[in-house]
Amino acid sequence: MPSTSSTPVTPSTSTSPPLPADDPSLFEIDLRALRMRWAAAAARSPIGGAAMVGADRRAQALGIPGERLMEHAGTAVAAAARALAIDTDRWGAGPIVILAGPGNNGGDGLVAARRLARIGAQVVLVFVAAENRPRGRDAARNWDRVVREPGVTIVHAPVARDVGMLGQGIEKASIIVDALLGTGVRGELREPIRSAVELVRLARAAMVPVLAVDTPTAVDISSGQPSDPAVRADLTITFHRPKTGLRTKLGAALAGRVLVAPIGIPQEADRG
């Protein structure tokens, strides 16, 4: 596991389970056990996107590196992806296809790709962006790591046509991970993200399970209102606290089952 320059400050008690990146048995348990392990996070009151962004920023101001928060989030995504594939009898049946956007949601997907490859999964990481690398510092650092990972096949899809070509054979994927967009969705989707959402819909129509990161792409994490098109997930993994948008009738229908994973944001950073 990559080291960081500063020691992370994490909320803990003697009975709290380890945070995802520090949990040695995380990749040995199923979805039900993951839900039980992270029950304390799921029991917290829900918050919206703005409150989550604020908590993340305050955590970093308190000395917790954003890179460390991303490592915990991406490791949790990897554990959920493995458990979903096993629970649906698809582990090892085909590649885990991770669709990663250029922001921090995509950065979580990059960490997940690295973690999954290291436990023996066949991973295809599709970077859906006009850029050649992610925008943010933490996501960019994880890009530099994952491009050196021998178990990850990387595909760059900068335009809609490149995404469309991936539709041929998408039914052979074991699962799809939607790490395209998270809390920053505003208005109608632009290309190539729009075509990537259509690709997810095509895969799901072929009975490929879909795991969404934080919120299904184009589903507002605060209100639950979707744009068109929007991802419909079988399982959504969100972080730190439940999200208000995933508790609404429409948001819940698009999110599917929901896991809430802790990522190390301390109580003093949490004002929502």
N, C-alpha and C positions, 0 to 999 in steps of 0.2 A: 504494500500500500504506500503511495507516495507520501513523503513527509512534508510538513509545512514548517515555515520559519518561526512561527509562534505557537505557543501551547494553547489549544482551544479551551475556552471556558464553556462548560456544558452543565445544564441543570441535571442533578442526579441525586438519587437517594440510594440507600443500601439495597432497596428492593427493585430499583429501576433496571430494566434490561439494558444491555449495551446499545449504544447508537449503531446504526446499520453498518458503517464502515469498520466498526470495532467489534462486531458480533461474529465470533468464529463459527457459529452453527447456523447462520442465517440461510445458507444455501443447502441446508439439510431438511428443511421443514416445508409443509404444504401451506396452502392459502389459509386454511382454518387456523393453523398455528401462527402464521404471520399476524392474522387479525387479533389473536389473543395476546401475542407478544407486544403489539402496538396499541393495546386497548386503551391505555391512559391517554394517548394522543387523540384517539377517536372520541373519547369522552369529554374533551374540551368543548367549549362553546364555539360555534362557527363564526368565521370572519369572512370579509370580502377581500377582493384583490388589493385595494389600497392599503388596508390594514396589514395584510401579509407583506407587502413591499416595505412598509414602515418597520415592521418587526425584523425583517431581514437586514435592513440598513442599520437599525439600532444595534442589532447583534454584532455587526461588523464594526460599528463604532466602539463597542465594548471590547474589541480585540479578537473576535472570532473571524478568521479569514473566510471570505466568500468562497474560496476554493474548497475549504473544508466543509462548508454547508452543502456545496454541490457534490462533494464526494459522498456524503451521507445520503443525499437525495438519489444520486445515480445508482448507488449500491442498493438502495431500497427498490428502485425500479428493476434492477437486474434480478433481485430475489423474487419479486412479484412476477416477472416474466418467466423465470424458471418454474415457479410454482404453478402458474397458469398453464404452461405447456405440459407439465406433468399431470395436472388435474384433468386436462382434456385429452390425455394420451397422445400428445403430439411432440413430446420432447425427443429430439433426435430424428424426427420424421422429415425434417427440412430445415432450412436456415431460419433463424430469428431475424426478421427484417425490421430494422430501426430506421424510421424516417425522422431525421433531425433537421430542425430549422436553424437559423443563424444566431438565435438569442440564447438566453440561459436555459430555456426549456430544452433546446437542442443540446446544450451543454450537459444537462442531466442524461440525455440519451447517449452522449459520447462516453460518459463514465460507465453507463450500463453496458455499452458495447464492449469496453475493455474488461469489465468484471465478468461478463458472460463468456467471453473468449477464454478467460483464464480458468474457467471451470469446465471447459471442453465443448462449449456450444459453437455451432457454426453460425457466424454472425455476418449479415450484410448490412452495412451502414450506408444509408442513402442521405447525402448532404443536400438538402433541398434549399438552394439559395443561389442568387446571382453571384455572390461573393465567393472567393476561393477559400475562405476560412471564416470561422465565427467572428462576431463583432466584439463581444465583451472579453475582458481580460481573463476571467476564470474559464470561460468556454474555450477561448483560444489556447490556453495552456493545456486543457484536456484534449484539444484537437492535436496538439503537438505530441501528446502521449499516444493517442489512439492510432495515428498514422504509422507508428512504429510497432503496433501490435500485430504479430504474424497471423493470429486467428481471426482477424477482422478484414473482410473485403469491403473496400470503400468505393462508392459510386457517387460521382458529383452530378447532380441534376439541376443545372442553372436555369433551364427553360422548360416550358410545359411539354414540349415534344420529348425531351429526355425522360421526364416522369412517365409520360404515356407509354414509352417503350418498356417500362418495367412491368406493365400490366400483363405482358406475355409470360405466363408461368407463375404469376403471383399466387395462384392457388396452391403451389407447392411449398409455400412458407409454412413453418410450424405456427408461428404467431406474428402479428404485426404490432410494433410499438409506435404509437403516435407521440412523438416528441417535437412536433412542428411549432406550435405556438402555445403559450401559457396565459399569463395574466395580461399580456399586452395587446390582446386582440381589439381592434377598433374598426368598425364598419365592414364593408365587403372584403372578402379575401382577394388578394392579388396573386398573380402567377409568379412563381411556379407552385406556391402553396395550395392554390385552389385545385390544381390538377392532382397534387399529392393527396388532398382530402378525397377526391374522386377515386384515387387508387385504393385508399383505405376502404371506401364503400364497396368497390369491386371485390376486394379481398374478403370482406365480411359476407358479401353475397355468395362467395364460394366456400363459406363456412370456416374461414380462417379466424380464430379468436383475435380480438383487438384489445390491447392494453393502452390506455391513454395516460399521459404524464401530466399531473396537476389538474387538468381539465381536458375533456375532448376538444380538439381544435375547433374554434369558432363557436364554442359554448362559453358565454360570459361567466366568469368564475364567481362574480358577485350576484348577478341577477338570474343566471340560468338560461337567459335568452340566447338562442342560436342565430347565427347568420346562415345563409344558404349558399353553398353546401356546408354541412357540419358533420363532424365525425360522430358516429354512434359506437360506443365502446362496450365491450363485455365486462371490462374491469377498468376502474380508474384508480390510480394511486396519487394521492395528494399529500401535502406535507405540513407538519407542525400542528395544524388544527383543521377541523372540517371546514368546508367552504360553503357559504350561504347559497351560492348558485347551484351547487350539487344537491341541495336539500329541497329545491323547488320541484314541482311536479314534472316540468319539462326537463330541467337539468338532470334530475334523478333518472329519468327515462333514457337520456342520452349517455349518462355516465355508467350505467350498469351497476355492478357491485362496486363499492368504494372501500379502499384501504387508506388509512391516515398514518403516515410514517413520521416519527420524530426525526429531526435533523440537527438538534443541538442548539436551538434558539432558547436562551435563558429567560426566566420569568421576568427579569428586570427590563428586557427588551420588548416585552409583550404587553401592549397597552390596549389592544382591541377588545 
